[in-house]
Amino acid sequence: MSERTLMGNGLDEGDTDASHHSVKKVDPGKPASLTWKRKLNGEGCVPSMFTLTFQEKLQMRGFIDPFVNRYITSSHGVPLGGVGAGSIGRSYKGEFQRWQLFPRICEDKPVLSNQFSVFVSRTSGEKYSSVLCPASPHLVKENAVSGIGSWDWNLKGNKSTYHALYPRAWTVYEGEPDPALKVVCRQISPFIPDNYRESSFPVSVFTFTLYNTGKATADVTLLFTWADEGWCALHPFASRVRTADTQPPLTFAIAAQESEGVQISECPCFFISGDSPGITAKQMWQEIEQVSLLFPSIYIQ
């Protein structure tokens, strides 16, 4: 039996080169050639309900809580997060759902205010805006006057395609909401060969690639909203705490990178529903529609 010493990143001692695999630069706006695909408006086959005997439930008790009713959906996609670090699920429609951040605890329902959205303003006068997720029937329960139900849920999803190849996923918005604009969102979590330390980081990265096929220049604003205890934040680099029942608090950090032609800005917070003295979800949305320069803008020819 041979013995070997492993370093912190999982490599053999003396083997400091983690680049056994050839490094190939990839185009983030181009999905892999072989992926699992779904149209965003597809419903799939909803799993049928089944029951367990009381003895079977007791046997599963050490792994999950079999006595809790689960939110049933067939729209699961590639989750966010590293190996063994917990995960946040994401549906192929664009919803953040199935929160598994503590052992044996899973919150299945999506948080509908956690969204990517896009605003397009062209020099020819056309304007388009939409949440990058088809409207959910759960929005009916939201406050449509001042809450997130007042946002532009214009995405039909019939022209947009989700591609999955773990640990990556691509969503290609083809002509939605702007008929002459293609938006590609790439999601990737750390899964690095020969390196289990960084592969277990609880992080995920989203990149956006835009293709303008129109004749007029487009000013594009990408918006990311993240909810926390009844209000939402739009911070390029900030942390917010979300607590679960009887569980320690969690800190979520959001970061965005500026580059040539890309400007980052923020809104401290807004309320996602109900009446409040602060800025509402509707007011925030209207502000971006009217003055997009307050928020991230990308100019493309």
C-alpha positions in Angstrom: 0.0 0.0 0.0 1.5 3.3 -1.1 1.4 6.4 1.0 1.2 10.0 -0.2 0.9 13.4 1.2 -1.9 15.7 -0.1 -1.7 19.5 0.0 -4.6 21.8 0.7 -5.8 21.8 -2.9 -5.8 18.0 -3.2 -2.6 17.6 -5.2 0.2 15.2 -4.3 3.1 16.9 -2.5 5.7 17.8 -5.1 3.1 18.1 -7.8 2.4 21.8 -7.8 1.1 21.9 -11.4 -2.7 21.8 -11.4 -2.8 22.3 -15.1 -2.7 18.7 -16.2 -5.7 19.5 -18.4 -5.2 21.7 -21.4 -6.4 25.3 -21.0 -8.8 26.4 -23.7 -10.3 29.8 -23.9 -14.1 29.5 -24.3 -16.7 31.9 -25.6 -19.0 32.6 -22.7 -21.8 33.5 -25.1 -21.7 30.1 -26.9 -23.3 27.1 -25.2 -21.5 23.8 -25.3 -22.2 21.6 -28.3 -23.9 18.9 -26.2 -26.3 20.1 -23.5 -29.7 19.3 -21.9 -32.1 21.8 -23.5 -35.5 23.3 -22.6 -37.6 26.1 -23.9 -38.4 28.6 -21.1 -42.2 28.3 -21.8 -42.0 24.4 -21.5 -43.8 22.8 -18.6 -42.3 19.3 -18.8 -43.9 16.4 -17.0 -44.8 17.3 -13.4 -43.8 14.4 -11.1 -46.7 12.4 -9.7 -47.3 12.3 -6.0 -46.5 9.1 -4.1 -46.8 8.1 -0.5 -44.5 6.3 2.0 -45.3 4.0 4.8 -44.7 5.3 8.3 -41.8 2.9 8.7 -40.2 4.1 5.5 -40.5 7.7 6.7 -38.8 6.8 10.0 -35.9 5.2 8.0 -35.4 8.4 5.9 -35.5 10.7 9.0 -31.7 10.9 9.3 -31.3 12.3 5.8 -34.4 14.4 5.0 -37.6 15.3 6.8 -40.1 13.1 5.1 -43.1 14.6 7.0 -42.8 18.0 5.3 -44.9 18.6 2.2 -42.7 19.4 -0.8 -43.2 22.0 -3.5 -43.5 19.9 -6.7 -42.0 21.2 -9.9 -40.4 19.8 -13.1 -38.4 22.8 -14.0 -35.2 22.2 -12.1 -31.9 23.2 -13.7 -28.2 23.3 -12.7 -27.9 24.5 -9.0 -25.5 27.2 -7.7 -22.6 26.4 -5.4 -19.5 24.3 -5.0 -19.2 20.7 -4.1 -20.5 19.9 -0.6 -21.1 23.6 0.2 -24.8 23.6 0.1 -26.7 24.9 -3.0 -29.3 27.2 -4.3 -31.3 25.7 -7.1 -32.3 27.5 -10.2 -35.1 26.5 -12.6 -34.6 26.5 -16.3 -37.2 29.3 -16.4 -34.8 31.5 -14.3 -36.2 31.2 -10.8 -34.0 30.8 -7.7 -35.5 27.9 -5.8 -34.8 24.8 -3.7 -32.5 26.3 -1.1 -30.4 23.6 0.5 -28.0 25.6 2.8 -28.3 23.6 6.0 -28.2 19.8 6.4 -31.6 18.1 6.1 -33.4 21.4 5.4 -34.7 22.3 2.0 -36.8 25.3 1.1 -38.3 24.4 -2.3 -40.4 27.4 -3.3 -38.9 30.1 -5.5 -38.2 33.6 -4.2 -39.8 35.5 -7.1 -38.1 38.9 -6.3 -34.7 37.3 -6.9 -34.4 38.0 -10.7 -32.4 39.2 -13.6 -34.1 41.9 -15.7 -33.2 43.8 -18.8 -34.0 47.3 -20.1 -33.2 48.3 -23.7 -33.3 51.9 -25.0 -32.3 52.5 -28.7 -31.2 55.7 -30.4 -34.1 55.1 -32.8 -36.6 55.6 -30.0 -37.7 52.0 -29.2 -37.7 50.8 -25.6 -38.1 47.4 -24.2 -38.0 46.0 -20.6 -38.7 42.7 -19.0 -37.9 40.4 -16.1 -35.8 37.6 -17.6 -38.2 34.9 -16.4 -41.7 34.0 -17.6 -44.5 35.2 -15.4 -45.3 32.8 -12.6 -48.9 32.0 -11.4 -47.7 32.8 -7.9 -47.4 36.5 -8.9 -51.2 36.7 -8.6 -50.7 36.6 -4.8 -48.3 39.5 -4.9 -49.2 43.2 -4.6 -49.6 44.3 -8.2 -50.0 47.9 -7.2 -46.6 48.5 -5.6 -44.9 45.1 -5.4 -43.0 42.9 -7.9 -46.3 42.1 -9.7 -46.0 45.7 -11.1 -42.8 44.8 -13.0 -42.8 44.1 -16.7 -43.1 40.3 -16.9 -43.1 40.3 -20.7 -41.0 37.3 -21.4 -43.0 34.5 -23.1 -40.1 32.1 -23.3 -41.0 30.5 -26.6 -38.0 32.0 -28.3 -35.6 31.5 -25.4 -33.7 28.3 -24.7 -32.0 26.9 -21.6 -28.8 24.8 -22.0 -27.4 22.7 -19.1 -24.1 20.9 -18.8 -23.0 20.7 -15.1 -21.5 22.8 -13.6 -22.5 25.3 -16.3 -25.7 26.5 -17.8 -26.6 29.0 -20.5 -29.9 30.8 -21.1 -30.2 32.3 -24.6 -32.8 35.0 -24.9 -33.3 35.2 -28.6 -35.2 38.4 -29.5 -36.9 38.7 -26.1 -37.8 41.3 -25.1 -36.0 43.3 -27.9 -36.5 41.5 -31.3 -33.1 42.7 -32.5 -31.1 41.8 -29.4 -29.8 38.4 -28.3 -28.9 38.0 -24.6 -26.8 35.0 -23.4 -26.6 34.4 -19.6 -23.9 31.9 -18.6 -24.0 30.4 -15.1 -21.0 28.6 -13.7 -20.0 27.2 -10.2 -16.5 26.0 -9.2 -15.8 22.4 -10.2 -12.1 22.3 -10.8 -10.2 19.1 -11.6 -7.5 18.2 -9.0 -8.6 21.0 -6.7 -11.2 20.2 -4.2 -10.6 23.3 -2.0 -11.7 25.9 -4.5 -14.3 23.5 -5.9 -16.1 23.6 -2.5 -16.5 27.4 -2.4 -20.1 28.4 -2.0 -20.0 30.8 -5.0 -21.4 31.1 -8.5 -20.7 33.5 -11.4 -23.0 34.8 -14.1 -21.7 36.4 -17.3 -23.9 38.2 -19.9 -23.0 38.4 -23.6 -25.1 40.7 -25.8 -25.5 40.6 -29.6 -27.1 43.6 -31.3 -28.5 42.7 -34.8 -30.4 45.9 -35.2 -29.3 49.0 -37.1 -29.6 51.4 -34.1 -27.2 51.5 -31.1 -28.7 50.0 -28.0 -28.2 51.2 -24.4 -28.8 48.1 -22.3 -29.3 48.0 -18.5 -29.0 44.6 -16.7 -30.6 44.5 -13.3 -30.1 41.9 -10.5 -32.4 42.0 -7.4 -32.0 39.9 -4.3 -34.5 39.7 -1.5 -33.9 39.7 2.3 -36.6 39.8 4.9 -39.2 41.8 3.0 -36.9 44.1 1.1 -34.6 43.9 -1.8 -31.1 45.1 -2.5 -29.3 46.0 -5.7 -25.7 46.2 -4.5 -22.7 45.6 -6.8 -20.6 44.6 -3.7 -22.5 44.1 -0.5 -23.7 41.5 2.0 -27.1 40.8 3.4 -28.2 38.4 6.2 -31.0 35.9 5.8 -31.9 33.9 8.8 -33.7 30.5 8.9 -35.7 29.1 11.9 -33.4 27.9 14.6 -30.4 28.2 12.2 -27.4 30.5 12.3 -27.6 33.6 10.0 -26.2 33.5 6.5 -24.5 36.2 4.6 -25.0 36.6 0.9 -22.4 38.7 -1.0 -23.1 40.2 -4.4 -20.3 41.5 -6.7 -20.2 42.9 -10.2 -17.2 43.8 -12.4 -16.7 47.0 -14.3 -15.0 47.0 -17.6 -14.7 49.2 -20.6 -18.1 50.3 -21.6 -19.7 48.8 -18.5 -20.8 51.0 -15.6 -21.9 49.6 -12.2 -24.3 51.5 -9.9 -26.6 50.5 -7.1 -29.9 51.2 -5.2 -29.5 50.6 -1.4 -32.9 48.9 -1.0 -36.6 48.9 -1.8 -39.6 47.2 -0.4 -40.9 44.2 -2.5 -44.5 44.4 -1.3 -47.0 46.2 0.9 -47.2 49.9 1.9 -44.1 51.4 3.3 -42.5 54.9 3.7 -39.5 53.8 1.6 -39.1 53.2 -2.2 -41.4 50.5 -3.5 -40.6 47.8 -6.1 -42.8 49.7 -8.6 -41.0 53.0 -8.0 -37.6 51.4 -8.4 -38.6 49.8 -11.7 -40.0 53.1 -13.1 -36.8 54.9 -12.1 -34.7 52.6 -14.1 -37.0 52.9 -17.1 -36.8 56.7 -17.0 -33.1 57.2 -15.9 -31.2 54.0 -16.8 -27.8 55.7 -16.2 -28.3 55.3 -12.5 -27.9 51.6 -13.0 -25.5 49.3 -15.0 -25.4 50.3 -18.6 -23.8 48.6 -21.6 -23.5 50.3 -24.9 -23.3 48.0 -27.9 -23.1 48.8 -31.6 
